[in-house]
Amino acid sequence: MTKQSACVSLVIPGLLGPQKQYPQLELHERPELKNITRLLSRATPAEYPDTDWLSVTSRLLLPNLNSRQIPFAAISAEVDCMADALNIDAVDDNVDKPAWCMRIDPVHLRIDMDSAIMLAADELQLSEAETNALTESINQHLKQDGIKIHVAHPHRWYLFFDAPRTLNTTPLHQVMGNDVNELLPEGDEAMYWRSLLNELQMLLYTHPVNQQREQRGLAAVNSVWFWGEGLVPQKNTSDWQGIYTDNDQVEMLAAFCGIPCYELNQYKASEVNGHVMVVVTELQSLVHNQDIFAWINALTTLDTTLFKMVREALKIKRMELFSVFPCNQQKFELTQKQSAKWWKRSKKIADFF
């Protein structure tokens, strides 16, 4: 039986920087990256509006999304099997209607006089007992406002409402390593949510759970983060055959869409069939931390593994189309025929920054 050619979409934030330190590197410190540069040099570039990897991935999987904000809270809540909370009984017609949902995840901030830098979220490794104690105290505080935290996982906490709230938040992964004071909720209800955030930070500051964690040398849960607001989006009939990733959030998106998801190291370009997505988020944090040598090392590894496999699959006609989304308002598309244009000169990686 003849194997079907694949169409592969690679979402890889941080592939093209930005890397301000790159021009200062010595020539011998700049990687050759022959597979990445050859593929990009032969591809057709085009504009692509989204600059965040979660937005790019979500819109590729759910093309009917019609809002700027990805309702990831509702998506992850459905995957977490929180059906009862996601459907609120409507008094008027006695039927269920979808709830408006928002994440309120536990986080650790490094707080000083001028800033509050988010340093940890999933890395907190909260126990079930710690989670129960923290959320019980917070829920006592929230009771006066008629809202309540629902816990699906020690690091995934939810709020559910019977009507939309007018605020806009910043996704958790975009806040990591940044000053949260510059990324607080916006919108008509912003003052309420900012005030509530301050109240919860004061509550958590002296909480016994945090005192015990600090005695054990662990990071305190000294804040929460509101994000991912919205309703459950409409699912689409999908022709995606599989997703390969190194990211937990992408795994949840795949589960929501009913698409098989695999670990990144299981991807073999010459063996996959049909429409496949590969999402690599490793480079993004290295760019954000301005760790250029770690970025170069990771990029070099990807050049000799993932991109080498893609190039070989195109060469033996096992891949029909290769699309790259660097999450910098660009995309690159390379057909099998374009990849065979050996006479096209390869650019340097810096030419694409």
N, C-alpha and C positions, 0 to 999 in steps of 0.2 A: 504494500500500500504506500502511495506517495505521501510524504509528510506535507502538511499544510504550512505555507509561509506565515511568519508571525509579523504583527504590527506592534511595535514596542514603544510605549511612552515612558520616558525617564524624567521624573521630577526630582531635581537635585539642587536645592538651594545652597548657595555658597560656592558653586562650581566656578563662577567667574568673579569671585570676590564679593564686595570690593576689598582690595588689598593695597592700602596706601603705601605700605613699606616696600612693596615689590620693586619699584624702580631703584631703590637704594641697595638692593642685593647685588653682590658680585655675580659676574656671569656664570661662574661655576656653581653658584648656589641656586640658579634658576633651572627648574626641571625641564627635561626635553618633552615629555608627555606626547609622544609621537602618535599614539592612538586617539587621544582626545582631540588634539589639534588637527589631525588629518580628517576626522569625522566632521568636526565643526567647519573646517575650511571648505568642504565639499557640500555642506548643507545649505539650505535656503533659509535665511533669517527673516523673521517677521515680528511685528509688535504683538504683545500679549499683555492684557491689562493688569492681571493680578501679580503682586510681588510677595505674597505670603504662601508658603508651601501648603498649608492646610486649606487655604482658599483655592489654590490651583487644583489640588487633589480632589476636593469636594465638588468643584464645578465640572471636572472631568467625569466624575462618577454620577453626579446629580445635576445634569445640564439645565433642569427646570428651575433651579434656585434663582429667585428673582430679587434677592436682597443682598446688600453688601456684607451684612453680618452672617457668618455661617452659624446656624443654630445647633452648635455641636453639643450643647447640654441635652437637648431633646434627643439627639441621635444617640449619644452615649447612654442616656437613661433607658431608651428602648432596648439597647444591647444588654444593659444591666438588668433587664426583665422587670422594670418598674412600671408595669402596665397599669396597676391600680392608681398610681400617682399621676401617670400621664393622661388619664381620662377622668374628668371631673363631671359628676352628675349635674346636668343642667336642670334647675328647678322648674323653668317654664314649660319645657316639653318632656321632662323626665327621661332624657336620653343622654348618653355620654358625649362629651365634646373634648377635643384635645386640649390639654393644659399648656399654658405658657411656662416655659422652664428656664432655669438659670443655674449654673454651677456656682458653688460657694466653697471653693477648695481650700484646705489648710495649707499654709505656707510659712516660710521663715524669712524674716527681713533683717538685714543689717542696718540698724537705725543709728544715725548720728545727728548732729545739729542741723545739717543742711539737706540731708537726703535719707531715703529708705530704700536700700538696694535689695531686690529679691534674689536670694541665693539658693533656695531649696524648696521643692514641692514634693514630687514623688520620692526624692531621696530621703525624706524624713523617716520612712519605715515605721510608721505608726502601728502600734498593736491594736487589736480590737478593743481591749480594755481601755486604752488611752483614748481611742476614738469615742467610745461610749461616754466616758467621763467628760470629755471636752464638749461634745454635742449636747449632752444633757444640760450643762451650764449655759451654753449659748441659747438653747431652746427656751430655757427659763427667761432669758433676757428678751428673746424675740416674741414671747407669748403675748406681750402687751400690744404688739403690732399685728397679731393674728397670723403669723407665718411660722414655719417650722422646717428645720433641716431634716431631710431624708437621706440616710446613709446607704450607699450601695457597696462601698469599698472604703477602707480607711483613708484613701486619698481622693475619693470622688463623693462629694457631698452635693445635695441638690435642694433647690427651692422650687415649688410649684405654685402657680397662680391661675385663677379662673379667667383672667383677662390680661392682655399685654401691659407691661410697664414701659414707660417712656424713658428709656435710658440706652446708652450705647457704651459698650465695654471693650476692653482690649484682651484678646486671647492670651491665656496664661503663658504659652510658649514664647510670645513676643515680649513679655515683661521680664523674663529671666535675665538677671545681670543688669537690669536697668533700674533707674529711680522710679518707684511707683508713683511718687507725687506728680510726675509729669504724664501719667497714664491713667488717672482716676476716671471713674464713670462720668460721661457727659449726657446731656439731655435735660428734659424738663424736670425729672426727678433726681437729678445729679446730687443736689444738696442733701436729700434724705439719705442716699446710699453712701455718700462720703461721710456724713455724720455717723451713720450706723457702723461704718468701717472703723472709725476712731473709737467708738464705744466698745466694739468687740476687741480691739487691740488692747484697751485698758483692762478689759475683763480677762483676757488671756495672759497679760503680763504677770499677774500674781497667781495664776492657776496652779494648784498642786501638781498637776501632770507636768507642767513645764519646770517647776522647781525640781521635781524628781529627775526629769530628763537632763537638766543642766548638771545635777550632781553626778550623773553617769557620763558626762561629757558629750551629750547629744544636743543637737540643735533644737531650740524651743519652737513650738507652734505659736508664734507671736502675732499672727494675722491670718486673714482669709483673703481670697480673691474672687470677686464676682466676674463671671464671664460666660460666653457661649449662649446668650439668651435667644429665645425664639420658640416657635412651634415645630413639631415634627414635620420635616419636609416630605413632599411626595416622592415616592420611589419610582424609578424608571425601569422599564424593561432593558436589561443590560446585555451587551455583547462582550463584556470583559470576561476573559477566561481565567484570569488570576491576577493577584497582586503580590509582589515581593517587597518587603520593607524591613527597616530596622527601627520602626517607630510604633509605639502602642496606640497612638491616636489613629493612625492609618489602619491598624488592625481593627479598631472599632468601626471605622467607616466601612471597611470591607464587610464586616459582619452585618452591619445595618443593611447594606445593599445585597447581601446574600452571595458575595463573591468569594471564592476560595482565596485564602491568604497564607503566605509562606514566609519563612525567614529569608532574609536577603541572601545568605550564603547558599541557599538551595537553588538560586537562579542559574540556569544553564542556557545560554542564548541559542545554542544549536538544537535544543531539545523541546522548547516551548512551541505551542501552536496558538493561532488565533490572536486576539487582541489582549495584550498583557501590559500591566503597569508595574514599573519599578520605582520605588520612592526611597531615596537615600537622604537622611537629614544630618548625617555625621559632620559634614563640612560646615554647616550653618553655625554651630556653636564655636568652632575654631575661628571662623571669620569674625564673629561677634566679640570673641575674647582677644582678637588681634594677635593670635598665636600663629604667626606666619610659617614658622618651620614645622609645627605640627600639621598645619594645613597642607604644606607642600608634601609632607610624608604621606598623609592620608590621600591626597590627590594622586600621588605617584602610585600608591597601591591600587587605587581605582583604575588608573590608566593601564596597569599590567594585568588586571583581572576583569572587571566588568566591561570596560571599553574595548579591551582586546577581544573578549568573547563576542561582542556586538560586531566588531569589524570582521571577524572571521565568519560569523553567521551571514553577514551581507555578502561576503566574498563567495560563499558556497550556495548563495541564493536561498538560504533558510529564513531570511528576513526580508520582508517587502518594504517596510517603512519604519524608520527610526526617528522619533520625535524627542527633543530635549527641551525641558522647561527649567531654566536656571533661576526662575523666580526673580528676575530683574527687569520685568516688562518686555521680555523677549521670549521667543521660542525658535528652535531650529528644527527643520524637517529635512530628512535625508532619505531619498528613495534608493532602492537597490541599484538602479541604473546610474544615479548620480555618484554613488560610492565607487563605481568602477572607472570614474574619470581620473585615471592615474596621473594625467598631465597637469592637473590643477595643483598649484603650489600651496603647500601648507603654511599657514600663518603661525606666529608664536601665540602662546596662551594669553599674553598681555594685550594682544591686539583685539581680544574679545571683551576685555574688562569694561 
